[in-house]
């Protein structure tokens, strides 16, 4: 149960219920927290963290873009994340790093540059209600009226809490219309991404995905591009017209918890085969990578010693 989990909290390891922050803190009131969500996977050699180095590098990039200062070095993050996993005795699950300003503040500017760090490791299937999903059955998606944040408004490459209100309103709109997930367009009218997911289109056995610039540089998305390129599945990054969603042979989302999540319906259009053959091939490839069976990508797995 989540109440039994141990978290890293401001330099100490404490029980989950002790990881509290004042409601009047700057990060609660202004959304000025940055975070990373990282996959933990069971392998034959024990639990391994998926692309930990890339996630920590992106965390430092988020801090740089928002003029924030992290109190730990990269090496200290590696050790602390690994120690948090070990203290929870988890073979697999999800890790979340949250860096925030805990100080009381009513000003729009944060009270200082240096953030406080907390790290959680948990099993979402068992620790949280309503998280279960049958990946093999696919999900429904709805094209939202809400557009993805324009890169001229905020640094969209920063994985910051405030930026995710954008995805929240899109997902809420989808739910009101009877769908599970949302697809957002960018302010130019091209396909962007889901609320917290990257979007992939399969057309004529070729992968298509929106180019970066108006979407988050997702690490799962990047991993799929690198892995499929290595096995000869052609993939193109480009500005994609929304009409492609209705012409595609297959569609899928990608994110940290599910890696490859087939889409079985987009608006009123139902896909014929879910998952489709290319989607299944990508899903099988990524599954072999994260559980250590594909040695070509073993450098992506950070072992929990």
Secondary structure, DSSP 8 states (H G I E B T S, - for coil): -GGG-EEEETTEEEEGGG----TTBHHHHH---EEEEEEEEEETTEEEEETHHHHHHHHHHHHHHTT-B-SS-HHHHHHHHHHHHHHTT-SSEEEEEEEE--SB--SSS-S-SB-EEEEEEE-HHHHSTT----GGG-EEEEE-SS----TTTS-TTS-BGGGGHHHHHHHHHHHHTT-SEEEEE-TTSBEEEESS-EEEEEETTEEEEE-TTSS---HHHHHHHHHHHHTT--EEEE--BTTHHHH-SEEEEE-TTTS-EEEEEETTEE-SSSS-HHHHHHHHHHHHHHTT--GGGGGGEEE--
